[in-house]
Amino acid sequence: MDDINQDPGFAEGVGQLESALNTGDDIRETDIVFDCPYCGHGLVIDNRGAGLVIACASCGKPVQVPIPDGMDISDLDQGPENLQLQVRTLRNALLKAENRERELQKLLSGLTERRATLERARTNQLRRLGDLRQACERVQQQITEASVMMNRIFEMLQAELSQ
């Protein structure tokens, strides 16, 4: 890092950029800031100048303005009518997406209500199944008791017959 700061080209570029800042020229977020490849002079241009060949303000040599990463030059080449058409198309797409969101929200609300109804029905069915299980267990117990009583009666009858 110290090597860069000692480089005269680096110091000159910083100085030129500082002088541009000190002269009151505002560098906007959308501006492209770059150095002339011939003389190292700091240049600033509006992003609509991306890809153009301009003369360096210091040495006068032709310099191509770099195209920033992620920028699509075709967006800058369109006329106002094309941009308005794009805006209308995007607004229509947004309106459709908002309508679809409302439809999906209604569907979600309906499904949520349906789920709650099904959960209540499931709970009721589980309670009824529990009641049926208890009833079956009581019937089983009564059958067992009846079987024991029948065996006693059978034993008593055999004992009386054997006498």
CYANA upper distance limits for C-alpha pairs under 8 A (distance plus 0.5 A):
  1 MET  CA      5 ASN  CA      7.08
  2 ASP  CA      6 GLN  CA      6.77
  3 ASP  CA      7 ASP  CA      6.84
  4 ILE  CA     10 PHE  CA      7.06
  5 ASN  CA     10 PHE  CA      6.92
  5 ASN  CA     11 ALA  CA      7.14
  6 GLN  CA     10 PHE  CA      8.06
  6 GLN  CA     11 ALA  CA      7.82
  7 ASP  CA     11 ALA  CA      6.98
  8 PRO  CA     12 GLU  CA      6.53
  9 GLY  CA     13 GLY  CA      6.57
  9 GLY  CA     40 GLY  CA      7.07
 10 PHE  CA     14 VAL  CA      6.67
 11 ALA  CA     15 GLY  CA      6.54
 12 GLU  CA     16 GLN  CA      6.62
 12 GLU  CA     40 GLY  CA      8.05
 12 GLU  CA     41 HIS  CA      8.12
 13 GLY  CA     17 LEU  CA      6.61
 13 GLY  CA     35 ASP  CA      7.76
 13 GLY  CA     40 GLY  CA      6.68
 13 GLY  CA     41 HIS  CA      6.45
 13 GLY  CA     42 GLY  CA      6.10
 14 VAL  CA     18 GLU  CA      6.49
 14 VAL  CA     42 GLY  CA      8.33
 15 GLY  CA     19 SER  CA      6.54
 16 GLN  CA     20 ALA  CA      6.72
 16 GLN  CA     41 HIS  CA      7.06
 16 GLN  CA     42 GLY  CA      6.22
 17 LEU  CA     21 LEU  CA      6.79
 17 LEU  CA     42 GLY  CA      6.20
 17 LEU  CA     43 LEU  CA      8.40
 18 GLU  CA     22 ASN  CA      6.50
 19 SER  CA     23 THR  CA      6.57
 20 ALA  CA     24 GLY  CA      7.55
 20 ALA  CA     25 ASP  CA      6.44
 21 LEU  CA     25 ASP  CA      6.29
 21 LEU  CA     26 ASP  CA      7.19
 21 LEU  CA     27 ILE  CA      7.93
 27 ILE  CA     31 ASP  CA      6.81
 27 ILE  CA     44 VAL  CA      7.90
 30 THR  CA     46 ASP  CA      7.10
 30 THR  CA     47 ASN  CA      6.27
 31 ASP  CA     44 VAL  CA      6.96
 31 ASP  CA     45 ILE  CA      6.02
 31 ASP  CA     46 ASP  CA      4.96
 31 ASP  CA     47 ASN  CA      5.61
 32 ILE  CA     44 VAL  CA      6.13
 32 ILE  CA     45 ILE  CA      5.83
 32 ILE  CA     46 ASP  CA      6.57
 32 ILE  CA     47 ASN  CA      6.16
 32 ILE  CA     50 ALA  CA      8.14
 32 ILE  CA     66 PRO  CA      8.29
 32 ILE  CA     68 PRO  CA      8.07
 33 VAL  CA     42 GLY  CA      7.66
 33 VAL  CA     43 LEU  CA      6.27
 33 VAL  CA     44 VAL  CA      5.04
 33 VAL  CA     45 ILE  CA      7.22
 34 PHE  CA     42 GLY  CA      6.35
 34 PHE  CA     43 LEU  CA      5.82
 34 PHE  CA     44 VAL  CA      7.01
 34 PHE  CA     65 VAL  CA      8.30
 34 PHE  CA     66 PRO  CA      8.15
 35 ASP  CA     40 GLY  CA      5.64
 35 ASP  CA     41 HIS  CA      5.88
 35 ASP  CA     42 GLY  CA      4.94
 35 ASP  CA     43 LEU  CA      6.11
 36 CYS  CA     40 GLY  CA      5.18
 36 CYS  CA     41 HIS  CA      5.73
 36 CYS  CA     42 GLY  CA      6.96
 36 CYS  CA     43 LEU  CA      7.37
 36 CYS  CA     56 CYS  CA      7.09
 36 CYS  CA     63 VAL  CA      7.09
 37 PRO  CA     63 VAL  CA      7.97
 38 TYR  CA     59 CYS  CA      8.32
 38 TYR  CA     61 LYS  CA      8.08
 39 CYS  CA     58 SER  CA      8.07
 39 CYS  CA     59 CYS  CA      7.11
 41 HIS  CA     56 CYS  CA      8.29
 41 HIS  CA     57 ALA  CA      8.46
 41 HIS  CA     58 SER  CA      6.98
 43 LEU  CA     56 CYS  CA      8.15
 43 LEU  CA     57 ALA  CA      8.29
 45 ILE  CA     49 GLY  CA      6.81
 46 ASP  CA     50 ALA  CA      8.28
 48 ARG  CA     76 LEU  CA      6.62
 49 GLY  CA     65 VAL  CA      7.22
 50 ALA  CA     65 VAL  CA      5.79
 50 ALA  CA     66 PRO  CA      6.33
 50 ALA  CA     67 ILE  CA      5.50
 50 ALA  CA     68 PRO  CA      8.11
 50 ALA  CA     73 ILE  CA      7.75
 51 GLY  CA     64 GLN  CA      6.62
 51 GLY  CA     65 VAL  CA      5.58
 51 GLY  CA     66 PRO  CA      6.28
 51 GLY  CA     67 ILE  CA      6.20
 51 GLY  CA     73 ILE  CA      8.23
 52 LEU  CA     64 GLN  CA      6.11
 52 LEU  CA     65 VAL  CA      5.99
 53 VAL  CA     62 PRO  CA      6.62
 53 VAL  CA     63 VAL  CA      5.84
 53 VAL  CA     64 GLN  CA      4.65
 53 VAL  CA     65 VAL  CA      6.62
 54 ILE  CA     62 PRO  CA      5.92
 54 ILE  CA     63 VAL  CA      5.84
 54 ILE  CA     64 GLN  CA      6.74
 54 ILE  CA     65 VAL  CA      7.67
 55 ALA  CA     59 CYS  CA      8.47
 55 ALA  CA     60 GLY  CA      5.46
 55 ALA  CA     61 LYS  CA      5.77
 55 ALA  CA     62 PRO  CA      4.93
 55 ALA  CA     63 VAL  CA      6.44
 56 CYS  CA     60 GLY  CA      5.04
 56 CYS  CA     61 LYS  CA      5.94
 56 CYS  CA     62 PRO  CA      6.75
 56 CYS  CA     63 VAL  CA      6.83
 67 ILE  CA     71 MET  CA      7.25
 67 ILE  CA     73 ILE  CA      8.38
 72 ASP  CA     76 LEU  CA      8.15
 73 ILE  CA     77 ASP  CA      7.16
 74 SER  CA     78 GLN  CA      7.17
 78 GLN  CA     82 ASN  CA      6.46
 78 GLN  CA     83 LEU  CA      7.06
 79 GLY  CA     83 LEU  CA      6.86
 80 PRO  CA     84 GLN  CA      6.52
 81 GLU  CA     85 LEU  CA      6.64
 82 ASN  CA     86 GLN  CA      6.67
 83 LEU  CA     87 VAL  CA      6.64
 84 GLN  CA     88 ARG  CA      6.66
 85 LEU  CA     89 THR  CA      6.53
 86 GLN  CA     90 LEU  CA      6.47
 87 VAL  CA     91 ARG  CA      6.53
 88 ARG  CA     92 ASN  CA      6.61
 89 THR  CA     93 ALA  CA      6.63
 90 LEU  CA     94 LEU  CA      6.50
 91 ARG  CA     95 LEU  CA      6.58
 92 ASN  CA     96 LYS  CA      6.66
 93 ALA  CA     97 ALA  CA      6.57
 94 LEU  CA     98 GLU  CA      6.56
 95 LEU  CA     99 ASN  CA      6.64
 96 LYS  CA    100 ARG  CA      6.55
 97 ALA  CA    101 GLU  CA      6.55
 98 GLU  CA    102 ARG  CA      6.80
 99 ASN  CA    103 GLU  CA      6.78
100 ARG  CA    104 LEU  CA      6.60
101 GLU  CA    105 GLN  CA      6.54
102 ARG  CA    106 LYS  CA      6.72
103 GLU  CA    107 LEU  CA      6.68
104 LEU  CA    108 LEU  CA      6.45
105 GLN  CA    109 SER  CA      6.58
106 LYS  CA    110 GLY  CA      6.68
107 LEU  CA    111 LEU  CA      6.59
108 LEU  CA    112 THR  CA      6.48
109 SER  CA    113 GLU  CA      6.76
110 GLY  CA    114 ARG  CA      6.62
111 LEU  CA    115 ARG  CA      6.51
112 THR  CA    116 ALA  CA      6.78
113 GLU  CA    117 THR  CA      6.75
114 ARG  CA    118 LEU  CA      6.63
115 ARG  CA    119 GLU  CA      6.52
116 ALA  CA    120 ARG  CA      6.75
117 THR  CA    121 ALA  CA      6.77
118 LEU  CA    122 ARG  CA      6.50
119 GLU  CA    123 THR  CA      6.63
120 ARG  CA    124 ASN  CA      6.73
121 ALA  CA    125 GLN  CA      6.61
122 ARG  CA    126 LEU  CA      6.59
123 THR  CA    127 ARG  CA      6.72
124 ASN  CA    128 ARG  CA      6.68
125 GLN  CA    129 LEU  CA      6.51
126 LEU  CA    130 GLY  CA      6.62
127 ARG  CA    131 ASP  CA      6.78
128 ARG  CA    132 LEU  CA      6.66
129 LEU  CA    133 ARG  CA      6.57
130 GLY  CA    134 GLN  CA      6.80
131 ASP  CA    135 ALA  CA      6.73
132 LEU  CA    136 CYS  CA      6.56
133 ARG  CA    137 GLU  CA      6.64
134 GLN  CA    138 ARG  CA      6.74
135 ALA  CA    139 VAL  CA      6.70
136 CYS  CA    140 GLN  CA      6.54
137 GLU  CA    141 GLN  CA      6.59
138 ARG  CA    142 GLN  CA      6.60
139 VAL  CA    143 ILE  CA      6.59
140 GLN  CA    144 THR  CA      6.67
141 GLN  CA    145 GLU  CA      6.67
142 GLN  CA    146 ALA  CA      6.49
143 ILE  CA    147 SER  CA      6.51
144 THR  CA    148 VAL  CA      6.74
145 GLU  CA    149 MET  CA      6.70
146 ALA  CA    150 MET  CA      6.52
147 SER  CA    151 ASN  CA      6.67
148 VAL  CA    152 ARG  CA      6.85
149 MET  CA    153 ILE  CA      6.66
150 MET  CA    154 PHE  CA      6.50
151 ASN  CA    155 GLU  CA      6.56
152 ARG  CA    156 MET  CA      6.57
153 ILE  CA    157 LEU  CA      6.59
154 PHE  CA    158 GLN  CA      6.69
155 GLU  CA    159 ALA  CA      6.57
156 MET  CA    160 GLU  CA      6.68
157 LEU  CA    161 LEU  CA      6.58
158 GLN  CA    162 SER  CA      6.50
159 ALA  CA    163 GLN  CA      7.04
